[in-house]
Amino acid sequence: MGQSLIIIGAGIAGLATGCYAQMNGYQSQIFEKHNKPGGLCTAWRRQEMLAYAD
């Protein structure tokens, strides 16, 4: 059985950590309390566009 880790928070850092962990042979699970991953990136606005469409 390989090593595993749990990541709390599905913001940019949590998502990147999960990806890099799996690329390096770890099993990873990401937990997020909100219904959308991405953290603060889901609130970014640029002109007429939203970073995350509902």
CHARMM internal coordinates of N, CA and C (Angstrom, degrees):
IC EDIT
DIST 1 N 1 CA 1.4587
DIST 1 CA 1 C 1.5178
ANGL 1 N 1 CA 1 C 109.23
DIST 1 C 2 N 1.3239
ANGL 1 CA 1 C 2 N 117.72
DIHE 1 N 1 CA 1 C 2 N 131.09
DIST 2 N 2 CA 1.4518
ANGL 1 C 2 N 2 CA 122.14
DIHE 1 CA 1 C 2 N 2 CA -179.93
DIST 2 CA 2 C 1.5134
ANGL 2 N 2 CA 2 C 112.09
DIHE 1 C 2 N 2 CA 2 C -79.79
DIST 2 C 3 N 1.2964
ANGL 2 CA 2 C 3 N 116.02
DIHE 2 N 2 CA 2 C 3 N 176.02
DIST 3 N 3 CA 1.4596
ANGL 2 C 3 N 3 CA 120.67
DIHE 2 CA 2 C 3 N 3 CA 178.95
DIST 3 CA 3 C 1.5203
ANGL 3 N 3 CA 3 C 109.49
DIHE 2 C 3 N 3 CA 3 C -79.37
DIST 3 C 4 N 1.3340
ANGL 3 CA 3 C 4 N 115.07
DIHE 3 N 3 CA 3 C 4 N 152.40
DIST 4 N 4 CA 1.4571
ANGL 3 C 4 N 4 CA 119.81
DIHE 3 CA 3 C 4 N 4 CA 179.80
DIST 4 CA 4 C 1.5200
ANGL 4 N 4 CA 4 C 109.44
DIHE 3 C 4 N 4 CA 4 C -137.17
DIST 4 C 5 N 1.3271
ANGL 4 CA 4 C 5 N 115.24
DIHE 4 N 4 CA 4 C 5 N 162.59
DIST 5 N 5 CA 1.4486
ANGL 4 C 5 N 5 CA 120.13
DIHE 4 CA 4 C 5 N 5 CA 177.13
DIST 5 CA 5 C 1.5098
ANGL 5 N 5 CA 5 C 110.04
DIHE 4 C 5 N 5 CA 5 C -148.81
DIST 5 C 6 N 1.3157
ANGL 5 CA 5 C 6 N 114.35
DIHE 5 N 5 CA 5 C 6 N 156.61
DIST 6 N 6 CA 1.4590
ANGL 5 C 6 N 6 CA 122.45
DIHE 5 CA 5 C 6 N 6 CA 177.70
DIST 6 CA 6 C 1.5182
ANGL 6 N 6 CA 6 C 107.58
DIHE 5 C 6 N 6 CA 6 C -113.26
DIST 6 C 7 N 1.3240
ANGL 6 CA 6 C 7 N 116.32
DIHE 6 N 6 CA 6 C 7 N 133.93
DIST 7 N 7 CA 1.4557
ANGL 6 C 7 N 7 CA 121.87
DIHE 6 CA 6 C 7 N 7 CA 179.81
DIST 7 CA 7 C 1.5205
ANGL 7 N 7 CA 7 C 107.36
DIHE 6 C 7 N 7 CA 7 C -114.77
DIST 7 C 8 N 1.3166
ANGL 7 CA 7 C 8 N 116.11
DIHE 7 N 7 CA 7 C 8 N 127.41
DIST 8 N 8 CA 1.4573
ANGL 7 C 8 N 8 CA 120.97
DIHE 7 CA 7 C 8 N 8 CA 179.54
DIST 8 CA 8 C 1.5241
ANGL 8 N 8 CA 8 C 107.91
DIHE 7 C 8 N 8 CA 8 C -102.56
DIST 8 C 9 N 1.3138
ANGL 8 CA 8 C 9 N 116.22
DIHE 8 N 8 CA 8 C 9 N 113.88
DIST 9 N 9 CA 1.4526
ANGL 8 C 9 N 9 CA 122.46
DIHE 8 CA 8 C 9 N 9 CA -179.93
DIST 9 CA 9 C 1.5120
ANGL 9 N 9 CA 9 C 111.58
DIHE 8 C 9 N 9 CA 9 C 111.06
DIST 9 C 10 N 1.3250
ANGL 9 CA 9 C 10 N 116.45
DIHE 9 N 9 CA 9 C 10 N 123.51
DIST 10 N 10 CA 1.4591
ANGL 9 C 10 N 10 CA 121.84
DIHE 9 CA 9 C 10 N 10 CA -178.24
DIST 10 CA 10 C 1.5249
ANGL 10 N 10 CA 10 C 111.40
DIHE 9 C 10 N 10 CA 10 C -106.90
DIST 10 C 11 N 1.3328
ANGL 10 CA 10 C 11 N 116.17
DIHE 10 N 10 CA 10 C 11 N 39.36
DIST 11 N 11 CA 1.4553
ANGL 10 C 11 N 11 CA 120.57
DIHE 10 CA 10 C 11 N 11 CA 170.92
DIST 11 CA 11 C 1.5163
ANGL 11 N 11 CA 11 C 109.45
DIHE 10 C 11 N 11 CA 11 C -77.95
DIST 11 C 12 N 1.3086
ANGL 11 CA 11 C 12 N 116.79
DIHE 11 N 11 CA 11 C 12 N -171.33
DIST 12 N 12 CA 1.4739
ANGL 11 C 12 N 12 CA 120.54
DIHE 11 CA 11 C 12 N 12 CA -179.65
DIST 12 CA 12 C 1.5287
ANGL 12 N 12 CA 12 C 111.13
DIHE 11 C 12 N 12 CA 12 C -56.88
DIST 12 C 13 N 1.3194
ANGL 12 CA 12 C 13 N 117.46
DIHE 12 N 12 CA 12 C 13 N -45.65
DIST 13 N 13 CA 1.4689
ANGL 12 C 13 N 13 CA 120.57
DIHE 12 CA 12 C 13 N 13 CA -178.55
DIST 13 CA 13 C 1.5191
ANGL 13 N 13 CA 13 C 111.58
DIHE 12 C 13 N 13 CA 13 C -65.13
DIST 13 C 14 N 1.3268
ANGL 13 CA 13 C 14 N 117.84
DIHE 13 N 13 CA 13 C 14 N -43.07
DIST 14 N 14 CA 1.4571
ANGL 13 C 14 N 14 CA 120.68
DIHE 13 CA 13 C 14 N 14 CA 179.64
DIST 14 CA 14 C 1.5185
ANGL 14 N 14 CA 14 C 112.48
DIHE 13 C 14 N 14 CA 14 C -65.12
DIST 14 C 15 N 1.3264
ANGL 14 CA 14 C 15 N 116.94
DIHE 14 N 14 CA 14 C 15 N -42.63
DIST 15 N 15 CA 1.4616
ANGL 14 C 15 N 15 CA 120.51
DIHE 14 CA 14 C 15 N 15 CA 178.65
DIST 15 CA 15 C 1.5227
ANGL 15 N 15 CA 15 C 111.31
DIHE 14 C 15 N 15 CA 15 C -65.20
DIST 15 C 16 N 1.3268
ANGL 15 CA 15 C 16 N 116.86
DIHE 15 N 15 CA 15 C 16 N -42.96
DIST 16 N 16 CA 1.4647
ANGL 15 C 16 N 16 CA 120.59
DIHE 15 CA 15 C 16 N 16 CA 178.55
DIST 16 CA 16 C 1.5244
ANGL 16 N 16 CA 16 C 110.62
DIHE 15 C 16 N 16 CA 16 C -64.09
DIST 16 C 17 N 1.3285
ANGL 16 CA 16 C 17 N 117.13
DIHE 16 N 16 CA 16 C 17 N -41.45
DIST 17 N 17 CA 1.4607
ANGL 16 C 17 N 17 CA 120.87
DIHE 16 CA 16 C 17 N 17 CA 178.92
DIST 17 CA 17 C 1.5213
ANGL 17 N 17 CA 17 C 110.54
DIHE 16 C 17 N 17 CA 17 C -61.19
DIST 17 C 18 N 1.3280
ANGL 17 CA 17 C 18 N 117.42
DIHE 17 N 17 CA 17 C 18 N -43.34
DIST 18 N 18 CA 1.4578
ANGL 17 C 18 N 18 CA 120.82
DIHE 17 CA 17 C 18 N 18 CA 177.86
DIST 18 CA 18 C 1.5230
ANGL 18 N 18 CA 18 C 112.67
DIHE 17 C 18 N 18 CA 18 C -61.53
DIST 18 C 19 N 1.3166
ANGL 18 CA 18 C 19 N 116.75
DIHE 18 N 18 CA 18 C 19 N -41.67
DIST 19 N 19 CA 1.4738
ANGL 18 C 19 N 19 CA 121.27
DIHE 18 CA 18 C 19 N 19 CA 178.27
DIST 19 CA 19 C 1.5192
ANGL 19 N 19 CA 19 C 111.10
DIHE 18 C 19 N 19 CA 19 C -64.06
DIST 19 C 20 N 1.3239
ANGL 19 CA 19 C 20 N 116.91
DIHE 19 N 19 CA 19 C 20 N -49.53
DIST 20 N 20 CA 1.4673
ANGL 19 C 20 N 20 CA 120.46
DIHE 19 CA 19 C 20 N 20 CA -178.39
DIST 20 CA 20 C 1.5244
ANGL 20 N 20 CA 20 C 111.49
DIHE 19 C 20 N 20 CA 20 C -66.47
DIST 20 C 21 N 1.3275
ANGL 20 CA 20 C 21 N 117.42
DIHE 20 N 20 CA 20 C 21 N -34.75
DIST 21 N 21 CA 1.4634
ANGL 20 C 21 N 21 CA 120.09
DIHE 20 CA 20 C 21 N 21 CA 177.22
DIST 21 CA 21 C 1.5300
ANGL 21 N 21 CA 21 C 110.00
DIHE 20 C 21 N 21 CA 21 C -61.64
DIST 21 C 22 N 1.3276
ANGL 21 CA 21 C 22 N 116.90
DIHE 21 N 21 CA 21 C 22 N -46.49
DIST 22 N 22 CA 1.4603
ANGL 21 C 22 N 22 CA 119.66
DIHE 21 CA 21 C 22 N 22 CA -179.26
DIST 22 CA 22 C 1.5183
ANGL 22 N 22 CA 22 C 111.81
DIHE 21 C 22 N 22 CA 22 C -68.82
DIST 22 C 23 N 1.3195
ANGL 22 CA 22 C 23 N 117.61
DIHE 22 N 22 CA 22 C 23 N -33.28
DIST 23 N 23 CA 1.4664
ANGL 22 C 23 N 23 CA 120.60
DIHE 22 CA 22 C 23 N 23 CA 176.83
DIST 23 CA 23 C 1.5213
ANGL 23 N 23 CA 23 C 111.53
DIHE 22 C 23 N 23 CA 23 C -65.73
DIST 23 C 24 N 1.3401
ANGL 23 CA 23 C 24 N 116.72
DIHE 23 N 23 CA 23 C 24 N -22.59
DIST 24 N 24 CA 1.4554
ANGL 23 C 24 N 24 CA 121.39
DIHE 23 CA 23 C 24 N 24 CA -178.48
DIST 24 CA 24 C 1.5271
ANGL 24 N 24 CA 24 C 113.00
DIHE 23 C 24 N 24 CA 24 C -107.22
DIST 24 C 25 N 1.3264
ANGL 24 CA 24 C 25 N 117.15
DIHE 24 N 24 CA 24 C 25 N 20.86
DIST 25 N 25 CA 1.4499
ANGL 24 C 25 N 25 CA 121.69
DIHE 24 CA 24 C 25 N 25 CA 171.11
DIST 25 CA 25 C 1.5161
ANGL 25 N 25 CA 25 C 116.70
DIHE 24 C 25 N 25 CA 25 C 89.74
DIST 25 C 26 N 1.3232
ANGL 25 CA 25 C 26 N 118.69
DIHE 25 N 25 CA 25 C 26 N 7.23
DIST 26 N 26 CA 1.4621
ANGL 25 C 26 N 26 CA 121.36
DIHE 25 CA 25 C 26 N 26 CA 177.58
DIST 26 CA 26 C 1.5221
ANGL 26 N 26 CA 26 C 109.55
DIHE 25 C 26 N 26 CA 26 C -92.81
DIST 26 C 27 N 1.3181
ANGL 26 CA 26 C 27 N 115.61
DIHE 26 N 26 CA 26 C 27 N 151.14
DIST 27 N 27 CA 1.4536
ANGL 26 C 27 N 27 CA 120.27
DIHE 26 CA 26 C 27 N 27 CA 167.81
DIST 27 CA 27 C 1.5198
ANGL 27 N 27 CA 27 C 105.91
DIHE 26 C 27 N 27 CA 27 C -91.99
DIST 27 C 28 N 1.3164
ANGL 27 CA 27 C 28 N 117.68
DIHE 27 N 27 CA 27 C 28 N 133.35
DIST 28 N 28 CA 1.4653
ANGL 27 C 28 N 28 CA 119.68
DIHE 27 CA 27 C 28 N 28 CA -177.77
DIST 28 CA 28 C 1.5201
ANGL 28 N 28 CA 28 C 110.64
DIHE 27 C 28 N 28 CA 28 C -132.87
DIST 28 C 29 N 1.3255
ANGL 28 CA 28 C 29 N 114.17
DIHE 28 N 28 CA 28 C 29 N 146.82
DIST 29 N 29 CA 1.4570
ANGL 28 C 29 N 29 CA 122.20
DIHE 28 CA 28 C 29 N 29 CA 173.11
DIST 29 CA 29 C 1.5139
ANGL 29 N 29 CA 29 C 107.23
DIHE 28 C 29 N 29 CA 29 C -127.62
DIST 29 C 30 N 1.3320
ANGL 29 CA 29 C 30 N 115.76
DIHE 29 N 29 CA 29 C 30 N 136.21
DIST 30 N 30 CA 1.4573
ANGL 29 C 30 N 30 CA 121.83
DIHE 29 CA 29 C 30 N 30 CA 179.89
DIST 30 CA 30 C 1.5188
ANGL 30 N 30 CA 30 C 108.47
DIHE 29 C 30 N 30 CA 30 C -112.34
DIST 30 C 31 N 1.3274
ANGL 30 CA 30 C 31 N 116.32
DIHE 30 N 30 CA 30 C 31 N 130.05
DIST 31 N 31 CA 1.4591
ANGL 30 C 31 N 31 CA 122.03
DIHE 30 CA 30 C 31 N 31 CA 178.57
DIST 31 CA 31 C 1.5173
ANGL 31 N 31 CA 31 C 109.51
DIHE 30 C 31 N 31 CA 31 C -115.09
DIST 31 C 32 N 1.3315
ANGL 31 CA 31 C 32 N 116.52
DIHE 31 N 31 CA 31 C 32 N 134.63
DIST 32 N 32 CA 1.4575
ANGL 31 C 32 N 32 CA 123.04
DIHE 31 CA 31 C 32 N 32 CA -178.66
DIST 32 CA 32 C 1.5222
ANGL 32 N 32 CA 32 C 108.83
DIHE 31 C 32 N 32 CA 32 C -135.92
DIST 32 C 33 N 1.3235
ANGL 32 CA 32 C 33 N 117.77
DIHE 32 N 32 CA 32 C 33 N 135.10
DIST 33 N 33 CA 1.4616
ANGL 32 C 33 N 33 CA 119.78
DIHE 32 CA 32 C 33 N 33 CA -178.78
DIST 33 CA 33 C 1.5255
ANGL 33 N 33 CA 33 C 112.92
DIHE 32 C 33 N 33 CA 33 C -80.24
DIST 33 C 34 N 1.3141
ANGL 33 CA 33 C 34 N 117.99
DIHE 33 N 33 CA 33 C 34 N -21.13
DIST 34 N 34 CA 1.4644
ANGL 33 C 34 N 34 CA 120.70
DIHE 33 CA 33 C 34 N 34 CA 179.04
DIST 34 CA 34 C 1.5209
ANGL 34 N 34 CA 34 C 110.29
DIHE 33 C 34 N 34 CA 34 C -91.55
DIST 34 C 35 N 1.3126
ANGL 34 CA 34 C 35 N 116.91
DIHE 34 N 34 CA 34 C 35 N 169.11
DIST 35 N 35 CA 1.4639
ANGL 34 C 35 N 35 CA 120.32
DIHE 34 CA 34 C 35 N 35 CA -178.06
DIST 35 CA 35 C 1.5278
ANGL 35 N 35 CA 35 C 113.38
DIHE 34 C 35 N 35 CA 35 C -87.17
DIST 35 C 36 N 1.3275
ANGL 35 CA 35 C 36 N 118.20
DIHE 35 N 35 CA 35 C 36 N -4.59
DIST 36 N 36 CA 1.4617
ANGL 35 C 36 N 36 CA 121.90
DIHE 35 CA 35 C 36 N 36 CA 178.87
DIST 36 CA 36 C 1.5270
ANGL 36 N 36 CA 36 C 109.72
DIHE 35 C 36 N 36 CA 36 C -123.10
DIST 36 C 37 N 1.3110
ANGL 36 CA 36 C 37 N 118.31
DIHE 36 N 36 CA 36 C 37 N 132.36
DIST 37 N 37 CA 1.4634
ANGL 36 C 37 N 37 CA 119.72
DIHE 36 CA 36 C 37 N 37 CA 172.51
DIST 37 CA 37 C 1.5255
ANGL 37 N 37 CA 37 C 109.85
DIHE 36 C 37 N 37 CA 37 C -78.20
DIST 37 C 38 N 1.3067
ANGL 37 CA 37 C 38 N 117.01
DIHE 37 N 37 CA 37 C 38 N 161.39
DIST 38 N 38 CA 1.4588
ANGL 37 C 38 N 38 CA 120.97
DIHE 37 CA 37 C 38 N 38 CA 175.75
DIST 38 CA 38 C 1.5146
ANGL 38 N 38 CA 38 C 114.26
DIHE 37 C 38 N 38 CA 38 C 118.60
DIST 38 C 39 N 1.3173
ANGL 38 CA 38 C 39 N 117.92
DIHE 38 N 38 CA 38 C 39 N -14.63
DIST 39 N 39 CA 1.4657
ANGL 38 C 39 N 39 CA 120.86
DIHE 38 CA 38 C 39 N 39 CA 177.88
DIST 39 CA 39 C 1.5185
ANGL 39 N 39 CA 39 C 112.56
DIHE 38 C 39 N 39 CA 39 C 59.23
DIST 39 C 40 N 1.3263
ANGL 39 CA 39 C 40 N 116.00
DIHE 39 N 39 CA 39 C 40 N -134.52
DIST 40 N 40 CA 1.4606
ANGL 39 C 40 N 40 CA 120.87
DIHE 39 CA 39 C 40 N 40 CA -177.18
DIST 40 CA 40 C 1.5276
ANGL 40 N 40 CA 40 C 112.96
DIHE 39 C 40 N 40 CA 40 C -65.97
DIST 40 C 41 N 1.3128
ANGL 40 CA 40 C 41 N 117.63
DIHE 40 N 40 CA 40 C 41 N -18.30
DIST 41 N 41 CA 1.4693
ANGL 40 C 41 N 41 CA 120.07
DIHE 40 CA 40 C 41 N 41 CA 179.20
DIST 41 CA 41 C 1.5224
ANGL 41 N 41 CA 41 C 111.87
DIHE 40 C 41 N 41 CA 41 C -64.02
DIST 41 C 42 N 1.3240
ANGL 41 CA 41 C 42 N 117.77
DIHE 41 N 41 CA 41 C 42 N -21.46
DIST 42 N 42 CA 1.4638
ANGL 41 C 42 N 42 CA 119.98
DIHE 41 CA 41 C 42 N 42 CA 179.87
DIST 42 CA 42 C 1.5176
ANGL 42 N 42 CA 42 C 111.96
DIHE 41 C 42 N 42 CA 42 C -73.85
DIST 42 C 43 N 1.3313
ANGL 42 CA 42 C 43 N 117.64
DIHE 42 N 42 CA 42 C 43 N -11.61
DIST 43 N 43 CA 1.4615
ANGL 42 C 43 N 43 CA 121.13
DIHE 42 CA 42 C 43 N 43 CA -178.33
DIST 43 CA 43 C 1.5290
ANGL 43 N 43 CA 43 C 112.79
DIHE 42 C 43 N 43 CA 43 C -104.47
DIST 43 C 44 N 1.3229
ANGL 43 CA 43 C 44 N 117.64
DIHE 43 N 43 CA 43 C 44 N -1.30
DIST 44 N 44 CA 1.4597
ANGL 43 C 44 N 44 CA 119.85
DIHE 43 CA 43 C 44 N 44 CA -179.22
DIST 44 CA 44 C 1.5232
ANGL 44 N 44 CA 44 C 110.60
DIHE 43 C 44 N 44 CA 44 C -68.97
DIST 44 C 45 N 1.3134
ANGL 44 CA 44 C 45 N 116.02
DIHE 44 N 44 CA 44 C 45 N 139.02
DIST 45 N 45 CA 1.4671
ANGL 44 C 45 N 45 CA 121.63
DIHE 44 CA 44 C 45 N 45 CA 175.20
DIST 45 CA 45 C 1.5299
ANGL 45 N 45 CA 45 C 108.33
DIHE 44 C 45 N 45 CA 45 C -124.56
DIST 45 C 46 N 1.3070
ANGL 45 CA 45 C 46 N 115.03
DIHE 45 N 45 CA 45 C 46 N 143.20
DIST 46 N 46 CA 1.4595
ANGL 45 C 46 N 46 CA 120.65
DIHE 45 CA 45 C 46 N 46 CA 175.63
DIST 46 CA 46 C 1.5206
ANGL 46 N 46 CA 46 C 106.96
DIHE 45 C 46 N 46 CA 46 C -139.69
DIST 46 C 47 N 1.2850
ANGL 46 CA 46 C 47 N 115.22
DIHE 46 N 46 CA 46 C 47 N 109.12
DIST 47 N 47 CA 1.4546
ANGL 46 C 47 N 47 CA 122.47
DIHE 46 CA 46 C 47 N 47 CA -176.14
DIST 47 CA 47 C 1.5190
ANGL 47 N 47 CA 47 C 109.95
DIHE 46 C 47 N 47 CA 47 C 53.13
DIST 47 C 48 N 1.3107
ANGL 47 CA 47 C 48 N 118.55
DIHE 47 N 47 CA 47 C 48 N -119.54
DIST 48 N 48 CA 1.4579
ANGL 47 C 48 N 48 CA 122.19
DIHE 47 CA 47 C 48 N 48 CA -177.07
DIST 48 CA 48 C 1.5265
ANGL 48 N 48 CA 48 C 113.07
DIHE 47 C 48 N 48 CA 48 C -91.50
DIST 48 C 49 N 1.3288
ANGL 48 CA 48 C 49 N 117.70
DIHE 48 N 48 CA 48 C 49 N -0.25
DIST 49 N 49 CA 1.4660
ANGL 48 C 49 N 49 CA 120.54
DIHE 48 CA 48 C 49 N 49 CA -171.70
DIST 49 CA 49 C 1.5317
ANGL 49 N 49 CA 49 C 110.86
DIHE 48 C 49 N 49 CA 49 C -102.59
DIST 49 C 50 N 1.3118
ANGL 49 CA 49 C 50 N 116.63
DIHE 49 N 49 CA 49 C 50 N 147.56
DIST 50 N 50 CA 1.4537
ANGL 49 C 50 N 50 CA 122.48
DIHE 49 CA 49 C 50 N 50 CA 171.49
DIST 50 CA 50 C 1.5272
ANGL 50 N 50 CA 50 C 107.69
DIHE 49 C 50 N 50 CA 50 C -104.11
DIST 50 C 51 N 1.3199
ANGL 50 CA 50 C 51 N 116.14
DIHE 50 N 50 CA 50 C 51 N 145.81
DIST 51 N 51 CA 1.4628
ANGL 50 C 51 N 51 CA 119.51
DIHE 50 CA 50 C 51 N 51 CA 178.96
DIST 51 CA 51 C 1.5355
ANGL 51 N 51 CA 51 C 111.10
DIHE 50 C 51 N 51 CA 51 C -69.35
DIST 51 C 52 N 1.3256
ANGL 51 CA 51 C 52 N 117.77
DIHE 51 N 51 CA 51 C 52 N -28.77
DIST 52 N 52 CA 1.4480
ANGL 51 C 52 N 52 CA 121.35
DIHE 51 CA 51 C 52 N 52 CA -179.32
DIST 52 CA 52 C 1.5265
ANGL 52 N 52 CA 52 C 108.64
DIHE 51 C 52 N 52 CA 52 C -133.69
DIST 52 C 53 N 1.3014
ANGL 52 CA 52 C 53 N 115.73
DIHE 52 N 52 CA 52 C 53 N 121.40
DIST 53 N 53 CA 1.4745
ANGL 52 C 53 N 53 CA 119.62
DIHE 52 CA 52 C 53 N 53 CA -179.22
DIST 53 CA 53 C 1.5245
ANGL 53 N 53 CA 53 C 109.41
DIHE 52 C 53 N 53 CA 53 C -84.62
DIST 53 C 54 N 1.3270
ANGL 53 CA 53 C 54 N 116.25
DIHE 53 N 53 CA 53 C 54 N 134.74
DIST 54 N 54 CA 1.4688
ANGL 53 C 54 N 54 CA 120.08
DIHE 53 CA 53 C 54 N 54 CA 179.30
DIST 54 CA 54 C 1.4923
ANGL 54 N 54 CA 54 C 112.28
DIHE 53 C 54 N 54 CA 54 C -76.01
END
COOR INIT
IC SEED 1 N 1 CA 1 C
IC BUILD
